[in-house]
Amino acid sequence: MNINFRKLSFAATSIMLGLWAFFKTNEISGPTFEPIIAECTNPDYSSAADFASKTGYHVYESKVGFGVFNFLVCLITQFLLELRETYPAGILVWGGVVLVSFQASMLIFIEAGRSTGARGPIRLSFVFPLVFGLLSQLIGVSVVFPLIWAPSYILGRGSGPITNFRANASVLLCLPTLFLTGVVFGASNTDSYLWTLCAGILGGPIIALSGLIFWRDVPPPPTVENIQASMEGIEKALRFMTVVGSIGWYVLVFIVFDWYSIGDIFAGKIWEDIWVNANTSVAFMTIDTGVFSLATLLCIAYQSKNKAIKMVMLTPIMGPAAASWVTAELEENRYEQLDCEKKDKEM
């Protein structure tokens, strides 16, 4: 009963966090985003170029929206433009979400590949990650991850091994976002087609649909050999993303110290820029970063209080990559923990 209550309490906390994020982000973004959405969905414009010339908004690449998601590509392009032009607050909050998403994406793809013992939506190995990705694009990752995925993980995660292909592909699928972020926030002029294309890909369904590569991935049988190979593969993948995430964190730290003086930092100037005096896009992403990080912490704290404390202590050093580090450690004793849960249920 204690274990069941712990699961329910962590899942309920995550759901409340997601609901708060939903109402708060809508409260902040509504007045700014609604007129943009109205223009992005206006059928009177003959093309994206016509839309830009008549509204004064940035042109967007409609091809990456596949028709159905054109309005979203249009909206996110304007959103990313505002973040790009709000330096350094824009890159700090966007970069924070990207770094947290590395750990979350790894978890989502890995857990979708486990078949043994999975319950609820998380057992829909192929469909659930795709639905999660599309919903995240539509209503925000800070809403969908704590409201839908984290509770599903806490209450219904499986225990079976995954294929080596899935472990490696989970890493590779994180890297395009890193490249696109580099282009959107520094490597390209906002008037260039490259910038428009990359912004559209970040805002559209392409990244969310990248999980289609797993459509023929079949979980291996839970033999001792497969379990051991799966554990080693997952640990290597998570360790690699720890290195990538840590480098990303150091880049953000460099930006902070390059822009702000020590006095500014202690005076709370960063907080003023990303929240108190922030524009809509920056404030939205500040909520995304904070809630996304807390939901990830809940997924770890549910399994081990000590690992959650360790994650918090390592965060100033490694940033959000600390989550990947402790998750790799949790993978080592995953099956031992699940055996204990099974014995407690039998008692």
N, C-alpha and C positions, 0 to 999 in steps of 0.2 A: 504493500500500500504506500509506503514512503516513496518508493521509486516512482510509482504512478503519479503520486501527488507532485513530485518534483517535476516530472515531465509536463504535467498540466500547468503547473505554476510558471515554468519557463515559457511554454507555448503561449499562455495567456498574456504574459508580460510582452512577448514579441508582438502579438496581435494588437495590444493596446498601443505599442510604440508605432506600429504601422498605421493605425487609425489616426493617431495624433499627427503623424507626418502627412497623411492625406488632407486633413482639414487645414493644417498650417501652411502647406505648400499652396493649396488652393486660395487661401486667404491672402497670401503674399503675391502670387502670380496672377490671380484673376484679373484685376484692373489693367494689368499690362498686357497679358497674353490674349485676352478676349478680343480686342480689336485686331490683333495680328491674325488670330485664327479666323476671324470674320473675313479678312482680306484673302487669306490663304485658301479658304474654301469658296470664294466667290467665283462662280462659273462664268462670269462675264469676261474674264481675262483669257485671251486666246493662247497665251504661252507664258512661260516663266519670265521671259524678257519683257513681255507686255505688262505683266504684274509688277515688275521692278520699275519700269519707266513711269507707270501711273501712280504707284503708291509711295515710291521713294525708298522702299525696303530693298534689301540685297537680293539679287537674283539667286535662284536655287536650281539644282539639277534634278529635274522631274524624273529622269530615267531611273534613278536609284530608289524611287518611291514605289515603283511597279504599279502606278495608278492609284491603288487603294490607299497607300501611305504618303501620297504627294503632299497632303496638308501638313503631315508631321515633318517631312523633310524641309518644307518651307518654314515652318515654325522654328525648328531646331537650328536651321541656318542663321536665322535672326538672333536666336538665343546665343549661339556660339560666337557670332560677331560681337555681341555686347560683352561677352566674357573676354574675348581676345583684346578688345579695346579698353578693358578695365584692368590694367596691369598695376601691380602684380596679383591683386586679389583674384582675378579671373582664373589665372593659371594655377594658383594655389588651391582653390576649392575644386576646380575640375580635376587637377592632378590628384588631389586627395581621393576623390571618388574612383578614379581609374586605378589607383593603387589598392584600394579596398576591393575593387571588383576582381582583381587578380585572384585573391583568395576565394571570393564567393563563386566566381566562374569555375575554378578548379573543383570546389565542393559540388557544385551543381552537376557538372559533367561526370565526375567520378561517382557520386551517389546514384545517378541515374543508371549507371552500369551495374549496380548490385541487384541481384534478383532474389537471393535467399532472405526470407524473413521481412521483406519490405511490405509496408502497409500504406494504404491511402494513396493520394496523388503521386507521391514520390516513386511509386513502383511503376508508373507509366514512363518507362525508361526513355522512350523516344519522344513522346508527345510533350511531357511536362517541361523539359528545358526550353522547347520551342515556344510554348505558351507563355512561360515565365519571361522569356526574352522579349516577346512582342508586347506583353503587358507592361514590362518595365519601360519600354520606349513610349508607350501611350500615357501612362499615369505616374511614372517615376519609380526608380529602383528603390528609393527610400520607403516607398509604400508597399511595393510588391514583395520585396525580400522579407521584411519582418511580418507582413500580413499573411503571406501565402507560403513561401518556400520554407522559412525557418521553422514554423510550427509543423509543417509536413515532415521536415527532417527530424525534429525532436521527437515527434510522436510515432513516426513510421519508418525510420531509416532501416536499411537492410544490412546484411552482414556478409554477403557473398563476395568472391573475388571478381576483379574486372580484368579485361584484356589489356595486354601491353600497349596495343594500339590506342585504346581509350586514354590510358595514362599519358602517353606521349602527345596525343592530339589535344588533350586538355591544355597542355602548355602552349602548343602552337596557336590555338584559337585565341589566346590572350594577346599575342604579339601584334596583330593588325591594329588593335586599338591604340597601342603604344606608338606605332608609326603614324597613324592618322592624327593623333594628338600632337606629335612633333610638327607635322605639316600645318595644322590649323593654328597652333599657338606660337609659331616662330619661323618655320622654314619656307613659308610662302606668303606673298602679298595677298591681302584679302580681295583684291580686284582680279586675281588670276583665276583661270578655270580650275587649276589644280586645287586651290583653296576651296572653291565652291563644291567641287566633286567630293573632296575629303570630308567637308562639313556635312554634305548630304548623306554620305555613307555612315558617318557617326550618328546622324539623326534618323536614318531610315531603318528598314527591316533586314538589311543584308547581314549585319553582324549577329542579329538575333537568330537568323535562319542558318547560321554557320553550323549549328548542331546537326544539320541534315547529314553531315558526313558519318554520323553514327547509325544511320538507318538500317544498316546491315550488321551492326556490331552485336554479337550474341555473347552473353556472359558465359565464362567457362564453368564447368562443374566444380563444386567446392571440395576438391581434393587437397591434400596437404601440400602437394607441389604447386598447385595453382594458387592457393592462398599465400604461400611464401613468395611466389613470383609477383603476385599482385601487390603485396605489402611493400616489397622492394621497389617496384615500379612507381607506386604512388609516392613513396618517400623521396625517391630521386626527383620526381616531377615537382613536388612541393619544395624541396631544397633548392632546385633551380629557380623557381619563382620567388623564393626568399631572396636570392641574390639579385634578380631583376628588380624586385620591389624595393630592396634596400638602396640600390643605385638610384631609382626614381625618387626615393625619399631624400637622398643626399642632394639631388638636383633641386628639390623644393627648398631644402634648408639653405642651399647656396643662394637661391633667389631671395629668400628672406633676409639673409645677412648682407646681401649685395644692395638691397633696396632700403632696409630699415637700419637705423643705428641701434646700439644697445639700449640707449635711453628710450627710443620709440617702442622697442619691444617690451621693456618693463612698464612703460606707460600705457600699454594696452592698445597701441596704434593698429596692430594687426587685427585685433577683434573689432575695432571701429571700422576698418576697411571691409572685413568680410561679413559683418553683421549690422552694427549700429548705424553706419552711414552707407551701407551697401545698396547697390541697385537691385532690381528684381532678380536678374539672372544669378548674381553672386549670392544673394540671400537664399535663393532656391537651392543652389548647389551646396551652401553651407549646411542646410538641413539635410540634404542628401548624404553628405560626408559624415555628419555626426550620427544620424540614425542608422545608416548602413554599417558604420563601425560598431555601434552598440549591438545591433542585431547579430553581427558576426561574433562579437564577444559572448552573447547569449548562447550561440551554438557551441562554443567551447566550454563555457561555464557549466552548462548542463552536464557535460561529460566529466569535467574535472575542475573543481574550484582552484586547485593549485596551479593548473595550467592557465586558467584565466588570469590569475594574479601574475603569473610569469609573463603572459602576453602584455599586460598593462605595463609591467616594469621594463619590458624590452622595447615598447613602442617609441619612447624618445630616442632610442639608438637605431632601431630598424624601421620605424614607421609602421604602417599597416602590414608590412612583410612579417612582422612578429606573429601574426595569425597563421601564416603558412608554416613558420618554424614550429610552433607548438602543435599544429595539426599533424605535422609529420611525426612528432613524438607520440601523439595520441594513436596514430596508426599502428605503432609498434605493439601497443597493448590492447588494441581494439577487440580482438577475439577473446582475450582473457576477460575483458570487461563484460562482453556479451554473454559469456558463460556464467559469470556471476549473476547477471540479471536473470538468466534462465533459471538458475538454482533458487534465487529468491522468490521467483514467481511460483515455483513448484512447492515452496514452503508455505 
